[in-house]
Amino acid sequence: MNISDILRFKGSDVVTIAPSDTVNALLASLAEHNVGALLVSDGGPGGELKGIVSERDVVRRFAEHGAGLLELPVEKIMTSIVVTCTSKDTVDSVGEMMTERRVRHLPVVDDGRLVGIISIGDVVSSRIRQLEKDRGQLEQYISG
């Protein structure tokens, strides 16, 4: 199973935020879209990928900045070196990479173009669906 299968199942919508937007705007967007991370782009989903920012980034920086954090630009707290994958990568290899690098969200980039984002939850759900499918096939084989 490939990452493209996950994107077909969940969709390829990507929510982005500008580097100059405030952390307050980031929090509002995370809540509005019910997601744990946003990609930072200077031109929306089709723009250049500048970084990624998650709920964890906010919590960690809050300890340093207190309430003043809310008015800082996202670029001050984002991760600027972004680990990515392609839609052709296998779910297993991406799951291993996410575990090794301790990341929960990965942008999916094909030929330099952002085509989606996956979370560790998407990877786990995909593996569960595959195991259920395999179990069903085994049960059918045994009873057939």
Buried (B, 14 or more C-beta within 10 A) or exposed (E): BBBBBBBEEBEBEBBBBBBEBBBEBBBEBBEEEEBBBBBBBEEEBEBEBBBBBBBEBBEEBBEEBEEEBBEBBBBBBBBEEBBBBBBEBEBBEBBEBBEEEEBBBBBBBBEEEBBBBBBBEBBEBBBEBBEEEEEEEEEEEEEE
